[in-house]
Amino acid sequence: MRHPLSVVILAAGLGTRMKSSTPKVLHKIYGKPMIQCVADAVSKLKSSHNIIVISPNTEDVKAVLKGYNITLAVQKEPKGTGDALRSAAQKLKGFDGTLLVLNGDTPLISPAMLQNFLRLHRQNKNDLSLISFTVEGSHSYGRIIREDGRLKAIIEDKDADKEQKKIKEVNSGIYAMNSNLLGLLKEIKINNKKGEYYLTDIIGIAVKNGYKAGAYPLGNETELTGINTREDLYKAGLYIRDMIVSGLMRNGVSFVDASSVFINPDAKIGADTVIYPNVHIEGKTVIGKGCTIYPNARITDANIGNNVIIKDSTVIESSTIKDKAAIGPFAHIRPGSIIGPSAKIGNFVEIKKSVIGEGTKASHLSYLGDAEIGRHANIGAGTITCNYDGKNKHKTIIEDDVFVGSDSQIVAPVKVGKGAYVGAGSTITKDVPPLSLAITRTEQRHIEKWAVRKMKQKKVERAKR
């Protein structure tokens, strides 16, 4: 039997405790705005309506949610969660089914937890349900009030008496309700202390009106608490990091210091890969089996093959590194590059939008931009492909088995033929035929006794001081 579902995400809070000009729900956790994390979780639920309540003049929030199947509702004044849901209710006229309500600042909520919650709500034939969790010590969460084990009400911390403050079960702010209960929103009275309408009050109102309510402890505090401060955001990031690392270790990835790494949830890493401290793996990076990622490397949206070695302090962006290649240390692989199998890109080498062939070596202090380099070539130290003429970018082609001597400049557009040699210190501006030697150095000459004259001149200058 199909159960119609609509979702409302409350995201109009001002987030003053973040001490920021950025709306709270746009603060990022593991590289993604919080509101996107929640929207991603909701997208797995197959709901007929997804409504996000925002405050006025939050164009940045709208921009972040572009492409999501959502409807925006605006809460004109910050009058609390009850008023926020009223703003969304106007978009739900005629809807008959289950309404899931959650907050835009709970980025750790999982689709599995939400699906389980909705199952329990329907299975127990509740009119209204909420997710609860248990917390120890002092806190400011709303307490769950039960009577004979059944949910009766929620009491906010500031309104709780001494005995109520001892209650460990608290409200997560995630609700499931039958759509006919939206009519109860008008019965919520304003809280005079805060000047707001609390959605939590709907529990007591529903129970008094004979509706069946239930609370289900389905998660822990870290997963369910809202992010209100920079410290909350930091702790949530650590929680995600630990979950990602644990999952990778179960699948055969080794970490030297798991507490110092950053790995995006969308990244994939193969078994027997070893990750050293302070490594950042960002975006939708895919890393194969048996790789070694040494300290301080940053890899973003890259595709790394099997048995690749990425040495210390290397940056790889939106590029492909094929099997058994070695990169670094201190290398920079810029977007659009392809490093072939068993190729070696060494220290202080920068590759920009270039294809490097199988077994080719560029070991030291080089810049290779807009280049296509064949198999088993050797690029000497200090080599530069001069790809920019001040207006346009041009391509350099270096074919298989070419040897380029140190400190060479190859001025594009130009082609160096298969098996050719470029003498050290040359500036190549014309195509080089295959199997030939290109050399542009002037003939070496010696000026006899030049240093003697130079020393005499220095003595004269010192005497005049």
N, C-alpha and C positions, 0 to 999 in steps of 0.2 A: 504494500500500500504506500503510495507516495504522500509525503508530508510536506506541504509547501513551507518554504523557509525564507525569511528575510533577515538581513543583518544590518545592525546600526552600530557604527563605530563613533564614539564620542571623542572628538579631537579639537574641541574649542577652548580648552584650558589655556590660560595665559603663561603658565610655567614660570612664575616670578622667581622661584627658588633656584632656577638654573642660572640666574644673573646673566642673561643674554638677550640680545636683540633678535636672535633667531627663535622662531616659534618652537616650543618644546618638542613637538612631535617630529621636527625636522633634524633634531640632533641625531647624529649617526651612531649606530652601534655596529661594530665590525664592518664599517664602510657603507652601511645602508641606513637611510632615515628610519626612525622608529615606526612611523606611520606606514611605510612600505612593508616592514616586517609583519605588521598586523594584517595589512591588506593581502599579503602573500598567503598568510595562514587561512584567511577567510576565503580566498579564491578556490580553495580545495573543497569547499562545502556544497557547491552546486546550489546556491541560493538564487531566488528569483529577483531579489532586490538587494543591492549593497549600497547603503547610505552612509556617508561620512559627514558628521556635523562639525563645521569649522566656524571660527570667528570671522567677523568682517575684515576685509582688506588683507587677506592671507593668500595673495597670488602665488607665493612660493610653494605653499602647500598644494594648490591646484596644479602647479607645474610638475611637482614630484609625482602626483597621482595620474598624470596624463597616460593614457593607454590602459588603465584599469577599468573594469566594468563596474563603475560606481556612479552614484548620483550624489551631488553635494547639497547639503542643507546648511543654512547659515543661522547661528544663534546670535541674534543682534546685540544682546547684552550678556555679560558673564553672570548669569543668575543661577548657576549650579547645574548638576547633572539631570535633575528632574525637568528643568526648563529646556535643557539641551535635547532630551528625548522628545519633548513636545514639538520642538522645531522639526525633528525627523518625522514625527507622526503625520505631519501634513503631507508628506510624500508617500504615505502608506494607505491612503484612503481606498477602501475596497479590498484591501488585502485580508485574506482569511487563512491563518496558519500559525506557525511558530515564529516568534521574533527573538533573535539572539542579539543581545546588547553587550558590547565590551568597549574597552577604552583604547585610545590610540597610543597610550604610553606604556603598553604591556608587550614589548617586542619579543619576549621569550615564549609566548603562548604558542602551542603547537596545534596543527590541524587534528592530530590524533586525539588530543585532550578535548578539543571542542566537539569532535564527533562522538566521543564517549559520553560527554556531558549531555548532548542532545538525545542520545539513545536512552540515557537514564531518565531524562525529563519525560520522554514519551512513554517509555516502558512503565513508569510509575504513575502515568496519567495525571501528572501535576498540571496545575494551571500556571504555576510560577516556580522556577527553580533558580538556584545560584551555585556557583562554585565557591567552596570555602577552603581554607588551609589552616594549619596549626602553627602558632608562633609562641616562642618562649620570651620571657622578660618583658620589660616595658616597651610600649609601642603606641602608635596612634591609629591603628586599624579599627574599623567598626566591628563590635563583638556580635557573634551569632547567639541570639536568645532562643532557647528551645524550651518546650513544655512537653513533658512525657516523651522526650526524644524527637518531637516534631518541631520544625521551624515555626517560630512565632513572630520574631521581629529582628531588626538590626538596631543596635544602639551605638551611636557614634562615641568615640573615645571621650570627647569633651563633655558629653552628656551622661556618661556612665558613672554609676556610684562605685563605692569601694569594692563591693562584692562582684559587680559586673566586670570591673577591670581585671579580675582574676581569670576570666574566661579566656581560654587559649585558642578556641576556634574563631576565626575571623573571616570577614567578607573580602572576596577578591574583586568585586565590582563587575563580575561577568554573570549575566542573567539570561534565562530563557523564559519566555512568557507567551501564553496564547494571545493572539492579537486582540481579542475582545477586552483584555485587561488594560489596553491603552486608555480606555475611558476613565480609569482610576487616577490618571495623572492629574486631572483637575482637582482631585481631593487632597493632593499634597499641599500642605500649608508652608508658607515661607518660614525659614528659620531666622528668628529675629536677631540672633547673635551675628550671623554671617550675611544676612540678606539674600539667602539662596534657597532654592527648592532642591531638597535632597532626594535623589531617586531611591535611596535606601528605605525611605518611609513607605514606599509602595508595598513592602513586605507586610508590615503591620496592617496596613489598610486592606490588602487582599485577604489576609487571614480573618480579620474582623467581618469581612463581607462573605465569608464562607468558602473562599477559594482554597484549594489544596496547594501547599507550598513545600518545597524540599531543598535541603542544602547538601552538597556532595563534596567531601574533601578529596580532590583529585590531583593535587599537585603540592609542591613545596613553596615556601615564601619567595625564593629567588625566581622561580618560573612565573609566579602570579602577581608579584608586587608591581606597582606602577613606578615609573622612573620620574622622580621629582627633583633630584639634585645631581650635580656632577659626580658625586660619590656613588649614587645609585647607578649612574650610567657606567662608571668604571667597573663596579662590581658585576654588573650584567655582562660586560665584555669578558671579564675573567671567567665567568660561568660558561659562556659560549666557547671560549678558547679551550677550557678543560674538557667540554663535551666533544669538541672536534678532535682534539688530540687523543682522547680515550678511544674514540671510534677508529681513528687511523691506526693506533697501536694494536687494536684487536684485529686489524686487517693486515698486519705485518710491517708497519712503518716504525722505524726506530728514531728516538729523539735523544740528543745529548743533554739538553736542558729544555724540557717542555714548557717551563714557566716563562721563557723569554721569546717564544715564537708568536707570530700572527699568521693564521691560516684562514682564508675566507671559507665560509660554509659551502660555497659552490665549487671549491677546488677539489680535484681528484688526484690521489697519489698512490702509486703502485707499491706492491710488497717489496721488501728488502731495500727500500730507499732509506737513507740515513740523513737526518736533518740536524744540523749543528745549531748552536745558540744564535739568537737575534736574527733569525731568518723571517722574512715577510713574504708570504705567498698570497697574492691578491687576485681578485676577479675570478674568472672561470678558467683558471690555470689547470692544465692537465700535465701531470708528471708521471713518467713511466716507472718500470720496475728497476731496482738495483742502482738507482741514482745516488749520488752523494752531493748534498747541498751544504757547502761550508759556511762559516759565520758571516753575518751581515749582508747576505745576498737579499735582493728584492726582485721578485718575479711577478709580473702583472699580465694577466690575460695571455699567457704563453702556452705553447704546446711543446713539452719536453719529452723526448723519446726515452728509450731504455738505456741503462748503464751510462748515463751522461754525468760528467763531473762539472759542477759549477763551483768555482773557487771563491775565496774570500772577497767580500765587498764588490760583488758584481751586480749590475742592474740589467734585467731583461724585460722588455716591454713589447707586448703584442707581436711576438715573433715565434718562429718554429726552430727548435734545436733537435736535430735528428740523432739517432742512436750512436752511442760511444763518442760523441763530441766532448771536447773539454773547453770550458769557457772561464777566463779570468786568470789570476785575480785582477780586480780593479778594471774589469771590462764593462763596456756599455753597449748593449744590443738594443738599438732603437726600433720603433714599430716598423713592421713590414719586412723584416729580415728573415732569411732562411739559412741556417747553418747546417751544412751537409754532414753525413755520417763520418765519424772519426776525424772531423775537422778540429783544428786547434786555434782558438782565439785567445791571445795571451794578455799580459798585463798592460793596462792603459791603452787598449785598442778599442776604438769606437766604430761600430758598424751601423749604418743608416740605410734602411730600405734596400738592402743588397742580398744577393744570393751567393753563398760561399759553397763551393763544390766539395765533394767527398775527399777527405784526406788533405785538404788544403790547410796551410799554416800561415797565420798572421800573428806572430808571437810577441811583438813589442811595439808600443808607442806609435800606432798607425791610425789613420782615419780612412775608412772605406765607405763612401757614400754613393748611392745610385749606381752601384756596380754589379756586374755579373761576372763572377770568377769561377773558372772551371775546376776540374779535379786535379788533385796533387800539385797544385801551384804553391810557390813559396813567396810570401810577401815580406820583404825585408823590413827591419826596424826603421821607423820614421817615414814610412811611405804614406803618401796622401793622394787620394783621387780628388782632383780639383773639379768638383761637379757643378759649381755655381759661378756664372759669369756676371753676377750683379743683377740679372733680370730673370734668367731661366736656369733650370736644372738640366744637366746633360748626363748621359749614361757612358760609363766606362765598361768595356768588355775585355776581360783577360781570360784567354782560353786555357785548356788543359796543359799541365806540365810547364807552365811559364815560371821563370825565376826572376823576381824583381829584386834588385839590389837595394841596400839600405839608403835612406834619405833620398828617395826618388819622388818626383811629382808627376802624376799622370793627368794631363789636362784634357778633360772630356769636351766634346765627344771624341773618343779614340778607341782603337781596338789593338790589342796585343795578341798576335797570332800564336797558335799552338806550338809549344816547345821553345818559344823565343826567350832570350835573356835581355834584361834591362840592367845596364851597368849602374853601380852605386853612384848616387849623387846626380842622376840624370833628370832632365825635365822633358817629358815626352809629350809632344803636341801633334804628332802625326801617327797614322797607323803603322804598326810594326809587323813586318811579314813573319810567317811561321819560321821557326828554327834559325832566326837571325839574332844578332846582337845589336841592341840599340844603345848608343852612348852619346851623351851631349856635353861631357865635361871638356873644358879647354885644356890644352896641353900644360902639364906642370912645368914651371920654370923656377929658378933659384936666383935671388939677388945676393951676390957675395958680399960679405962684410956689412950687410944691412943692420944687423943687431948691434955691431960695434958702434956705428954712427948713431944709432938710437940711444945707446947708453951714454955717449958723450953729450948728446943733446940734453938728456935728463940731468946730468951733472951741472951743466951751464944754468939750467932753469932753477935748480936747487940753490946754486950760489947767488942768484939774484934775489932770493926771498929774504 
